[in-house]
């Protein structure tokens, strides 16, 4: 492929204000021997440089089970699920302490967030997670996300943090998702069996040819491989996120994305409308209706703005926070569908008031937007 066609999506991804970085078990724990503190130190330095460049960074970390196995002195990963969960419980504490100590040397405060895939499936929990992550980012704190292996069942047996990282990228509308692994990237053949295999430099994540390049490359510690990385890139693509796959031990490779000296594979999205908005616009059933004034309607239609409480004239229906509702102008014409940040009971109290008054009326603020533009799809106009 002509690399010139990737210039625009590359610039868009690099210039994105939100980046997600995922680090795998194999390189994080030196293939289960011990936590690689030198690697984490180098990672902390690169994340510090990204933050200085104006990026908000979220770290997705594997390695809890591996770290727990090492701490407990077990010879290998146990097959019994309760023992895997026990190892995860021990390992989470170990990882959190190491991250806190090392990132502190870079002046970065860390916070731990443990998730399961069910958290993303539940819309209320999805919104709560996003609000928490955004609050941490706005406070200059580095969120470190891991799968909650201590309580998860299917996630330990079948899951992987490549796809968890993609979920976080979707959640935060990140423009760049970097997967650090023990491979240089995606090759057009298995380089261990084919010395002439070529590294895929750029491509679109949904190119079916990529499937023919994937071999069986699962490690003994992690539950991923190049297949899950391609699957994750395709999930990240749904929100317009580019995915970079690169070797975690390759110098300053994350920061090199800023300068174009990156070595690895970059997979892009070329969807004009994010899948999330396509999904929203296609919803036939909504839980309620928000009737907005002319100013709010124009802000949504012509300016791509979020919906604020001051622009709402009235509401119809009873719905919880996280429900999909219809947005209607003052002529009764549906102009959009979106996911509300407040339930109808709270929303009734803040109709028509400025965002800065929400706390005074409700006693709390979940979001300043009633519907964020990223959670709103136009259906008219």
C-alpha positions in Angstrom: 0.0 0.0 0.0 1.1 3.6 -0.6 2.1 5.0 2.7 0.9 8.5 1.6 -2.8 7.4 2.1 -2.0 7.0 5.8 -0.7 10.5 6.4 -4.0 12.0 7.4 -5.1 9.2 9.8 -1.6 9.1 11.3 -1.6 12.9 12.0 -5.1 12.6 13.5 -4.0 9.8 15.8 -0.8 11.4 16.9 -2.5 14.8 17.6 -5.2 13.2 19.7 -5.2 14.5 23.3 -6.0 11.0 24.8 -3.7 8.0 24.5 -4.1 4.5 25.9 -1.0 2.3 26.5 -1.3 -1.4 27.2 1.6 -3.4 28.5 1.6 -7.2 28.4 2.4 -9.8 31.1 5.4 -11.3 29.3 7.5 -8.2 29.1 6.1 -6.7 32.3 7.2 -9.7 34.4 10.1 -10.8 32.3 8.2 -13.9 31.3 7.1 -14.6 34.9 10.5 -14.4 36.5 10.1 -11.0 38.3 8.6 -7.6 37.7 10.8 -5.7 35.3 11.4 -2.5 37.2 13.8 -1.1 34.6 11.1 -1.5 31.9 8.5 0.3 34.1 11.0 3.0 34.8 11.5 3.5 31.0 7.7 3.4 30.5 7.2 6.1 33.3 9.8 8.3 31.6 8.0 8.0 28.2 4.6 8.7 29.7 6.0 11.7 31.5 7.2 13.0 28.1 3.8 12.4 26.6 2.2 14.3 29.3 4.6 17.2 28.8 3.5 17.1 25.2 0.0 17.7 26.3 -1.3 14.1 26.1 -3.6 12.6 28.7 -2.5 9.0 29.2 -4.2 5.9 30.5 -2.1 2.8 31.2 -3.7 -0.7 30.8 -1.6 -3.3 32.6 -1.6 -7.0 32.5 0.5 -9.1 34.9 -1.4 -9.4 38.1 -1.6 -13.2 38.1 2.1 -13.5 37.0 3.2 -11.1 39.7 1.2 -13.0 42.3 2.7 -16.3 41.2 6.2 -14.9 41.5 5.4 -13.3 44.9 4.0 -16.5 46.3 6.9 -18.5 45.0 4.8 -20.9 42.9 6.7 -22.7 40.1 4.0 -22.3 37.5 0.5 -20.8 36.8 -2.0 -23.0 38.6 -4.9 -24.6 36.6 -7.4 -24.2 39.4 -9.5 -21.0 39.1 -9.5 -20.1 42.8 -5.7 -20.3 42.9 -5.5 -18.0 39.9 -7.8 -15.6 41.6 -5.7 -15.8 44.8 -2.6 -15.1 42.7 -4.3 -12.1 41.1 -5.3 -10.7 44.5 -1.7 -10.8 45.7 -0.3 -9.6 42.4 -2.6 -6.6 42.2 -1.2 -5.3 45.4 2.3 -5.9 44.3 1.8 -4.2 40.9 0.0 -1.2 42.4 2.9 -0.6 44.9 5.6 -0.9 42.2 3.8 1.5 39.8 3.2 4.0 42.6 6.9 4.0 43.6 8.3 4.2 40.1 5.9 6.8 38.7 6.4 8.9 41.8 10.0 9.5 40.7 8.6 11.2 37.6 6.2 13.3 39.7 3.2 11.3 38.5 0.5 10.1 40.9 -1.2 6.9 40.0 -4.6 5.4 40.6 -5.8 1.8 40.1 -9.0 0.9 38.4 -10.1 -2.8 38.2 -12.7 -3.7 35.5 -14.5 -6.6 34.0 -16.0 -6.7 30.5 -19.4 -6.7 32.2 -18.7 -3.2 33.4 -18.7 -1.9 29.8 -21.9 -3.8 28.9 -23.9 -2.1 31.7 -24.6 1.5 30.5 -24.7 3.0 34.0 -21.4 1.4 35.0 -20.0 2.5 31.7 -20.9 6.1 32.4 -19.6 5.9 35.9 -16.2 4.4 34.8 -15.9 7.1 32.1 -16.6 9.9 34.6 -14.1 8.5 37.1 -11.4 8.2 34.4 -12.0 11.7 33.2 -11.9 13.0 36.7 -8.5 11.4 37.3 -7.2 12.7 34.0 -8.4 16.2 34.7 -6.7 16.0 38.1 -3.3 15.1 36.5 -3.5 11.5 37.8 -2.5 8.5 35.8 -5.2 5.8 35.7 -3.8 2.3 35.7 -6.5 -0.1 34.5 -6.4 -3.9 34.9 -8.9 -6.7 34.6 -10.4 -7.6 37.9 -9.1 -11.2 37.8 -9.8 -11.6 41.5 -13.6 -11.8 40.9 -13.8 -12.5 37.1 -14.4 -16.0 35.8 -14.6 -15.9 32.0 -12.1 -13.1 31.8 -9.4 -15.3 33.4 -10.2 -18.3 31.3 -10.9 -16.6 28.0 -10.0 -12.9 28.4 -7.1 -10.8 27.5 -6.1 -7.2 28.2 -5.5 -6.3 24.6 -9.3 -6.2 24.2 -9.7 -4.5 27.6 -7.4 -1.8 26.4 -9.6 -1.4 23.3 -12.6 -1.1 25.5 -10.8 1.7 27.5 -9.9 3.4 24.2 -13.6 3.3 23.2 -14.6 4.5 26.6 -12.3 7.5 26.6 -12.5 8.3 22.9 -8.7 7.9 22.6 -7.1 8.7 19.3 -4.1 6.4 19.9 -3.9 3.0 21.4 -0.4 1.6 21.9 0.1 -2.1 22.6 3.5 -3.0 24.0 4.4 -6.6 23.5 7.4 -8.9 23.0 7.1 -8.7 19.2 8.2 -5.9 16.8 4.7 -5.8 15.4 2.6 -7.6 12.9 4.4 -9.4 10.0 3.1 -10.8 6.8 4.3 -14.2 7.9 5.7 -15.8 11.1 9.2 -14.4 11.3 10.3 -17.3 13.4 9.6 -19.7 10.4 10.0 -17.2 7.5 13.2 -15.1 7.9 12.1 -13.0 4.9 8.8 -12.0 6.6 8.1 -8.2 6.3 6.8 -6.0 9.1 3.4 -4.4 8.3 4.2 -0.8 8.7 0.7 0.8 8.0 -2.7 -0.7 7.2 -6.3 -0.3 7.9 -7.4 -2.5 10.8 -10.3 -4.0 8.9 -8.2 -5.2 5.9 -9.0 -9.0 5.6 -5.5 -9.7 4.4 -4.3 -9.1 8.0 -6.1 -12.3 9.0 -3.9 -14.4 6.7 -0.8 -13.0 8.4 -1.8 -14.2 11.9 -0.3 -17.4 13.3 -0.7 -19.1 16.6 1.5 -17.0 18.9 0.0 -17.4 22.4 2.3 -17.2 25.3 2.2 -19.3 28.4 1.7 -16.4 30.8 -0.6 -14.0 28.9 -3.8 -15.0 27.3 -3.2 -12.9 24.1 -1.1 -13.2 21.0 -1.1 -11.4 17.7 -4.7 -12.5 17.0 -6.1 -10.7 20.0 -4.1 -7.6 19.1 -5.7 -7.6 15.7 -9.1 -8.1 17.3 -8.4 -5.3 19.7 -7.3 -3.0 16.9 -10.6 -3.7 15.2 -12.6 -2.9 18.3 -10.6 0.3 18.9 -11.3 1.2 15.2 -15.0 1.4 16.0 -14.4 4.7 17.9 -11.9 6.0 15.3 -8.9 4.9 17.3 -5.6 4.0 15.7 -3.6 1.1 17.2 0.2 0.9 17.4 1.7 -2.5 18.0 5.4 -2.5 19.0 8.1 -4.1 21.1 8.0 -2.9 24.7 11.8 -3.0 25.1 12.5 -0.8 22.0 14.0 2.3 23.6 11.8 5.4 23.3 9.3 3.9 20.9 6.1 5.3 22.3 7.4 8.9 22.3 8.8 8.3 18.8 5.2 8.2 17.5 5.3 12.0 18.0 8.2 12.4 15.6 7.5 9.7 13.0 10.5 7.5 14.0 8.2 4.8 15.3 9.1 1.1 14.6 6.2 -1.3 14.6 2.7 -1.7 13.1 0.1 1.1 12.9 -3.5 0.0 12.1 -6.0 2.8 11.3 -9.7 3.3 11.1 -11.2 4.8 7.9 -14.8 4.8 9.1 -16.5 8.2 8.5 -18.9 7.8 11.4 -17.9 6.0 14.6 -19.7 2.7 15.1 -21.0 4.0 18.4 -22.9 6.8 16.7 -24.1 4.5 14.0 -25.4 2.2 16.7 -27.1 5.1 18.5 -28.8 6.5 15.4 -30.1 3.0 14.5 -31.9 2.5 17.8 -35.7 2.2 17.2 -36.7 2.3 20.8 -35.9 5.2 23.2 -36.7 5.5 26.9 -37.8 9.2 26.8 -37.7 12.5 25.0 -35.9 15.8 25.5 -37.5 18.8 23.9 -35.0 21.5 23.3 -35.2 25.2 22.3 -34.0 26.6 18.9 -30.6 27.7 20.2 -29.8 24.2 21.6 -31.1 22.6 18.4 -28.8 24.7 16.2 -25.9 24.1 18.6 -26.4 20.3 18.1 -27.0 20.4 14.3 -24.7 23.1 13.1 -21.9 23.3 15.7 -21.6 19.7 16.9 -22.0 20.8 20.5 -23.0 18.7 23.5 -26.5 19.2 25.0 -26.6 21.3 28.1 -29.4 21.7 30.7 -30.1 25.3 29.8 -31.3 24.3 26.3 -33.9 21.8 27.5 -37.5 23.1 27.5 -39.2 20.0 28.9 -38.8 16.2 29.1 -41.2 13.3 28.5 -41.0 9.8 29.9 -39.3 8.2 32.9 -35.7 6.9 32.3 -32.6 6.2 34.3 -29.1 7.7 33.8 -27.5 6.0 30.8 -30.7 5.5 28.9 -31.0 6.3 25.2 -33.4 9.2 24.6 -34.7 11.1 21.6 -33.9 14.8 21.2 -36.7 16.8 19.6 -36.8 20.5 18.5 -39.5 22.9 19.3 -41.4 21.9 16.1 -41.6 18.2 17.3 -39.0 17.0 14.8 -36.5 14.4 16.1 -33.0 15.7 15.5 -30.8 13.3 17.5 -30.6 10.3 19.8 -28.2 10.1 22.7 -27.2 8.7 26.1 -28.2 10.8 29.0 -25.9 11.5 32.0 -28.9 12.2 34.3 -32.1 10.2 34.9 -35.5 11.9 34.4 -36.1 12.4 38.1 -32.9 14.6 38.4 -33.3 16.1 35.0 -36.8 17.5 35.8 -35.1 19.7 38.5 -32.4 21.2 36.3 -34.3 21.9 33.1 -33.4 25.3 31.7 -30.7 26.2 34.2 -27.0 26.8 33.5 -24.6 24.0 34.0 -22.8 25.8 36.9 -26.1 25.7 38.9 -26.5 21.9 38.7 -24.6 21.4 41.9 -26.7 23.9 43.8 -29.9 22.3 42.7 -29.1 18.6 43.0 -26.3 18.7 45.6 -23.9 16.9 43.2 -22.6 17.0 39.6 -22.3 13.9 37.5 -21.4 15.6 34.3 -21.8 19.2 33.1 -23.3 17.9 29.8 -26.8 16.3 29.8 -25.7 14.4 26.6 -22.0 14.6 25.6 -21.5 15.1 21.9 -19.5 11.8 21.8 -22.7 10.1 23.0 -25.0 11.8 20.6 -25.9 10.9 17.0 -27.8 13.3 14.7 -30.7 11.8 12.9 -32.0 14.9 11.1 -30.7 18.1 9.7 
